[in-house]
Structure formats: structure tokens, C-alpha cells
């Protein structure tokens, strides 16, 4: 009994310390006072733009959520909207921060006109003989440009995934989910009705969850169980704000580039670097596909690869050992997904204290890469090969598969497994029964892709 008590105390003590100091996970333990709102990465960019030649008077009547979507709910229906309903206010704040626009009130123009009418009536009633002059108010500003558009889509679960493991009651896991919002913004001339410029931006919204748990019977009657975890959701409001601020920045830069409006020096000179960076972003964006995909030129037509492999023979003897070998070769992509490869490899076949032989092999395979434009992609392959030994040449077939992660533009990391089917039963120099000799491989290696072409500037 004393041993059990010591075991429980040893395990529970760190848990109690963890809960007492839960700021380790940045968890809130006390109420917080109100603060200024967070900024996005584009807030400093629009605030630090070169000054305009003349501010543009703009009116925004309606910049709203056009998706009509409600928040997803696991149980029952949710009547809360997925998108904040104050997007007009967010846009007006971004326009003010940029210092390129003079926003005027149009969303609630009725309230403004009513208040001006109350002022006129009050002044007229109490001003006596000077009622006509004193009741006059300055004229309202009129907009040279009207901004239209809105949040036009909210796509949920664009990408989801996770990883986890459990061993003897001890487990941990992580999950993630990506949503996406899309914003369109257009500038319309009030004098002609011409649409001067339309821009389109999008922003992903990330949600992550990390958890761990422990489940173990201490004895036949006592169960010890614990859980710890943290979930973090990117605020939708900040994602919408970032997308709108990016749209305002794009509108200003494209307007200067196309001579719709000018900066203070009457030329885009101050914008030279900004416009160059924007053009580079546009070129990169032209090749970007939905999801975390690489441009077409990143995985070139040719690739060199080298693996370290463990090989284990499945022959007629017992106690087969896993031995270390290597493989190297070249790939040529016939399409974006399909490639042909030739490789040479060295393996050692060994049964403990019975048989050991090292041979050279060559293989020809056809490989299919499922997600050629993603950083992370599964693949499968199959083909034939031969291996050479002093007595004779033997032939085999093989198939395999694995996972590839494109760590840089040209270099990929691979985990691969392969099964070899022999056409002979004498790989281990012993023939017994009708079953042919076989082999199992597990490997880790690198692929280096030679870019087939460079992106032109």
C-alpha cells in the first residue's frame, strides 16, 4: 500500500504544479481589463504609405457580409452569423488609417440628415430675427468615388488534419482546421458610373488543438486518468480586418500604378519599390493554387535521390536480420504526377549465425506522386529489377510507397517502404518448397529536384 501511495504522489505532484501554474500554456486565470484592439500585419503598411497628392473623398453605403452563412454547430442549429456584421466599419477604419481617403458618412445617412434637420429647426426657433442666417449649416461633402463590394464567401474546412499516438494508456495528439474568407472591393466613379478598379483578397482562418492524456490501472481496483490540452482559434474579426486592409492597400497601389490617382510628387516615384514588390507578389500569386501548393516549376523534370535502407530477407532460414544498405538513382517526370526511375542499390542478406551475403541490385520503377503541387504528398511505385552475385543473375519484382515532404524549393525528404518478390527460391542459396524468396525494405532519404525552368520577371 505504501508503494502505491508513493506512486500516486509522484505522478500527481507534477500535475498539481501544472494546474497551479497554468500560465505555462498562457491560459487565462483572472479577468482582464479592456485593451486597444489588435492590429494586423497590413495595418503598419497602410499607415506608412507615401502621402497622396490630394485625398480622395469616398462614400461607403454598404460593405456587408454577402455570404448569409451561419456558424457551424455540432449539435443543433446556430443563429449566429459566421462573418461579423460590422464590415463597413472595418473598411472605414482602414480607409482612415491609409491617409489616402476622406471617408464620409453614407451607411446611416438618414440619421445624419435627421440630426441636421433638428439643428436647423432649433436654430430657427430660438434665433429671432437672424433665423435665416443662423439656421444655415455647412454643405455636406459629396463623394467622388463610391466603394462597393463585401465579404463574398466563407469556406469551412478547406483543409483539416491531425496526428496522434497512444501507447499503453499514454497518448497525445494534435489537430488543425483551416477556413477561408474572400473579400471583393471595387471603386466606382460617381461622375460617370465607371468601375475604376476591382481588387480581390482572401485570408485563411486557422484553428489548432493539442491534447494529451494518461489512462492506466494502478491495480485491479484503482484507475488513474488525466487529461491536458489547449485549443486556439484565430479570431474571425481579425481575419476579416486583415483581408479588408489588404484590399485597401491593393486598391491604392494599383490605382497609383494605373494613374487613377497620384502621390504627393505627382508621379509614382515614391511608389517604385512598393509597386515592384506588388508585381512580384502578383506573379507569385498567379502560380499559387488553392492550399499549400508549390508552383509548377518547383518539382522539375529530373530528380536525383539517395536513400539509406534497412533490408530483411524472407527466405527459407529463420532469424532473419535487418541489415543496413543504400540506394541511389535518377527520376524523370513524364507528367506532373508520373515519373520513371532507374536506381542501383546494395543490400546484405543475413540470417543470424546461418547465412550472410552482400549483393548489388538495379531497379526500374514507375512512380505516381499523388499531390505533386503540395509540400506533403504520398506516393506509390512498382517495377522490376535484378541483383548480381558471383554465381548468377536473379530477377525480381517490387512495389512500394511512402511519404515525401518538400522542405525547400528543390530538396525533399522521403520515408519509403518496399516489398521485393523474387522469381527464384535460392536468394539464400537454399531451395525449400515452392515459396519464392522475398525481401522487405524501410528507407529514409532525399530527393533533389532540378527546376525545369525559371520564373521570368
Number of C-alpha atoms within 10 A of each C-alpha: 6 6 8 12 9 11 12 12 12 11 11 14 10 11 15 11 10 14 12 11 13 13 11 9 11 9 10 9 10 6 6 7 5 6 6 5 7 7 11 15 10 18 18 12 14 22 17 11 19 17 16 19 14 15 16 16 16 26 25 21 16 17 23 20 22 15 17 13 15 14 13 14 10 7 6 6 10 12 10 12 14 17 23 14 15 12 20 20 16 19 25 20 15 25 21 14 18 23 19 25 20 17 23 17 18 17 15 10 12 11 12 12 12 11 12 15 14 11 15 17 14 13 18 18 11 12 14 10 9 11 16 12 11 14 18 13 11 5 6 9 13 13 20 15 23 20 21 19 20 21 25 14 18 24 14 17 14 14 15 14 11 12 10 12 10 12 9 8 12 14 15 17 15 17 15 18 18 20 18 19 21 19 23 19 21 19 23 19 16 15 9 8 11 11 15 14 18 17 17 17 18 19 21 22 21 19 16 17 15 17 15 17 15 16 15 13 11 12 9 6 6 10 10 14 12 12 12 13 13 13 12 11 13 14 11 19 14 17 20 25 22 22 24 31 26 24 24 24 22 21 20 22 21 19 16 20 18 13 13 12 20 23 21 14 12 14 15 20 14 15 17 12 11 16 18 12 11 15 14 13 11 12 13 13 11 10 13 15 13 9 13 11 16 18 17 17 19 22 23 18 18 18 21 17 20 20 21 18 25 19 27 22 25 23 24 20 15 12 12 20 17 18 16 17 17 18 20 18 18 17 24 18 19 12 12 17 14 17 19 18 20 16 18 18 19 18 22 18 22 24 21 11 8 11 13 13 13 13 13 15 20 18 21 20 21 19 22 20 21 16 15 23 23 18 17 18 16 18 19 18 20 18 18 17 20 17 19 14 13 6 6 7 10 17 16 18 18 20 17 19 18 18 16 23 17 23 11 11 16 16 19 19 18 22 18 19 18 19 18 22 18 23 16 15 19 15 22 19 10 12 15 12 7 8 13 17 22 21 17 18 20 19 20 16 18 20 22 21 23 17 16 12 11 8 11 5 6
